[in-house]
Amino acid sequence: MKKKIGIIGSGAVAQSLGTGFLKHGYKTMLGTRDPVKLKDWLLENSGAEVGSFEDTAAFGDIIVLAVGGSVAQNALGIADLENLEGKTVIDATNPIAKEAPENGVLKFFTDLNHSLMESLQDYAPKVNFVKAFNSVGNAHMVDPDFESTPTMFICGNNEKAKKEVEQILKDFGWEVEDMGGAESARAIEPLCILWCIPGMLRQEWSHAFKLLKK
């Protein structure tokens, strides 16, 4: 039996992933502080559930954190860390700053020596964070349709958790490259900046990364 998925968040990423998990046979709950935001999504997704952040964290065997990077730690606190202890938490967040992009280049509130995911791991050391889904647009997160299978880069400190996420990604149609421990999020998170540049400059949003090997 597939594990239950709890998604903390109610924006476009959370909704796209929620629909994807349901499509692939996972029982899924989205967590929100404003249920009205998910009224239409709930009507369009038979079998879906909606609850509070805390309800969702308790519901899911695997959790997806899909909120703005600036509120990610706060969202975990509202969800109650006890509900998340020992669980795999897929970290789809990016540390995007409030400042406007510069010539199409997003600004981060972190630097290259410490990632947002590392900060979340420090805040919740008993949670098994795995970085994923942060370097592609929500329209392509599930069943990506490109000329070849794109690569999703992941990282995290817990090997079992990474294997769980790898299986989900393969179900969703991705190749997976495990880049190691949480420190590697320092390289994976900025891929969001690179991914967004064509969109910011030329409104080109239909692309993904692929690692080529010889």
C-alpha positions in Angstrom: 0.0 0.0 0.0 1.3 3.4 -0.9 2.0 5.8 1.9 -0.2 8.8 2.7 1.0 12.2 1.5 0.5 15.4 3.5 1.3 18.6 1.6 1.9 21.7 3.7 0.8 24.6 1.5 -2.1 25.6 -0.7 -0.4 27.5 -3.6 0.2 26.4 -7.2 3.1 24.1 -6.3 1.1 22.4 -3.5 -2.0 22.0 -5.7 -0.1 20.6 -8.7 1.8 18.1 -6.6 -1.5 17.2 -4.8 -3.2 16.5 -8.1 -0.1 14.5 -9.2 0.0 12.3 -6.0 -3.8 11.6 -6.3 -3.3 10.7 -10.0 -0.6 8.2 -9.0 -2.7 6.5 -6.4 -1.6 8.2 -3.2 -4.0 9.3 -0.5 -3.4 13.0 -0.2 -4.2 15.9 2.2 -3.3 19.5 1.6 -2.7 21.7 4.6 -3.8 25.3 4.6 -4.5 28.2 6.9 -7.3 29.4 4.5 -9.5 26.5 3.3 -11.3 28.8 0.9 -8.2 28.9 -1.3 -8.6 25.1 -1.9 -12.4 25.1 -2.5 -12.1 24.7 -6.3 -9.1 22.3 -6.1 -11.1 20.1 -3.8 -14.0 20.0 -6.1 -11.7 19.0 -9.0 -9.8 16.3 -7.2 -12.0 13.4 -6.0 -10.8 11.7 -2.9 -8.6 14.7 -1.8 -8.6 16.0 1.7 -7.9 19.4 3.2 -6.9 20.2 6.7 -4.8 22.5 8.9 -1.0 22.4 8.8 -1.1 20.4 12.0 -3.8 18.0 10.7 -1.8 17.5 7.5 1.5 16.8 9.3 -0.2 14.2 11.4 -2.0 12.6 8.4 1.0 12.1 6.1 3.5 9.3 6.2 5.5 11.5 3.9 5.2 15.3 4.0 5.8 17.8 1.3 6.8 21.3 2.3 5.4 23.6 -0.4 5.2 27.1 1.0 7.2 30.3 0.4 10.8 30.0 1.6 10.4 33.0 3.8 7.7 31.3 5.8 8.9 27.7 5.7 10.2 27.5 9.2 7.1 29.1 10.6 5.0 26.6 8.7 6.9 23.7 10.3 6.3 25.2 13.7 2.6 25.6 13.1 2.5 22.0 11.8 4.1 20.9 15.2 7.5 19.3 14.9 6.3 16.3 17.0 4.0 15.4 14.0 7.0 15.4 11.7 9.6 13.6 13.8 11.2 10.6 11.9 9.2 11.4 8.8 10.5 12.1 5.3 9.8 15.8 4.4 10.2 16.7 0.8 11.5 20.3 0.8 10.3 22.0 -2.4 11.0 25.5 -1.1 13.4 28.2 -2.4 14.8 31.1 -0.4 13.5 33.8 -2.8 13.9 37.3 -1.4 11.3 40.0 -1.5 13.5 42.2 -3.7 12.7 42.4 -7.4 14.8 40.3 -9.8 17.8 42.0 -11.5 17.8 41.5 -15.3 15.8 38.3 -14.8 17.9 37.0 -11.9 16.1 36.2 -8.7 17.5 37.3 -5.4 17.9 34.9 -2.5 17.9 35.7 1.3 20.6 33.0 1.8 24.1 32.7 0.5 26.2 29.9 -1.1 27.6 28.9 2.2 24.3 27.9 3.9 21.1 26.8 2.2 17.5 27.2 3.3 17.2 23.4 3.7 20.2 23.3 6.0 18.5 26.0 8.2 15.3 23.9 8.3 17.3 20.8 9.2 19.0 22.8 12.0 15.6 23.9 13.2 14.1 20.4 13.1 16.9 17.9 13.5 14.6 14.9 14.0 13.0 15.5 10.6 14.4 13.8 7.5 14.5 16.6 4.9 15.0 15.8 1.2 15.4 18.6 -1.3 13.3 18.0 -4.5 10.9 19.8 -6.9 12.5 23.2 -6.3 14.2 23.6 -9.8 11.3 23.2 -12.2 7.9 24.9 -12.6 4.8 23.4 -11.1 3.4 22.6 -14.6 6.2 20.1 -15.2 6.6 18.5 -11.7 4.5 15.5 -12.5 4.7 13.5 -15.7 7.1 15.9 -17.4 6.7 15.8 -21.2 10.1 16.6 -22.8 12.2 15.0 -25.6 14.0 13.1 -23.0 13.6 12.3 -19.3 14.7 15.2 -17.2 16.8 15.0 -14.1 15.7 15.9 -10.6 18.5 16.6 -8.2 18.0 15.6 -4.6 19.9 15.8 -1.4 19.5 15.0 2.3 21.1 13.4 5.3 18.9 10.3 5.6 19.4 7.5 3.0 16.1 5.8 3.6 14.3 9.1 3.2 16.1 9.8 -0.1 15.1 6.3 -1.4 11.5 7.1 -0.6 11.7 10.3 -2.5 13.5 8.7 -5.4 10.7 6.2 -5.8 8.1 9.0 -5.9 10.1 10.9 -8.5 10.5 7.8 -10.7 6.7 7.2 -10.4 6.3 10.8 -11.6 8.5 10.3 -14.6 11.9 11.7 -13.5 15.5 10.5 -13.6 17.0 11.1 -10.1 20.5 12.2 -9.1 21.4 11.9 -5.4 23.8 14.7 -4.8 24.6 13.8 -1.2 24.0 15.4 2.2 22.1 18.5 3.1 25.0 20.7 2.2 24.4 20.0 -1.4 21.2 22.1 -1.2 23.6 25.1 -1.5 24.0 24.1 -5.1 20.5 22.7 -5.8 18.5 25.7 -4.5 20.2 28.2 -6.9 19.1 26.0 -9.8 15.8 27.8 -9.3 17.4 31.1 -10.2 18.8 29.6 -13.4 15.5 27.8 -14.3 13.6 31.1 -14.0 15.9 33.3 -16.1 14.5 32.3 -19.5 11.0 32.9 -18.1 11.8 36.2 -16.6 13.6 37.5 -19.8 11.5 35.8 -22.6 8.5 34.2 -21.0 9.9 30.8 -21.7 8.8 28.4 -18.9 8.7 25.0 -20.5 12.1 23.5 -19.7 13.9 21.3 -17.2 17.4 20.2 -16.4 19.1 17.0 -17.5 22.5 15.6 -16.3 24.3 14.0 -19.3 26.8 11.2 -18.6 29.4 9.5 -20.7 
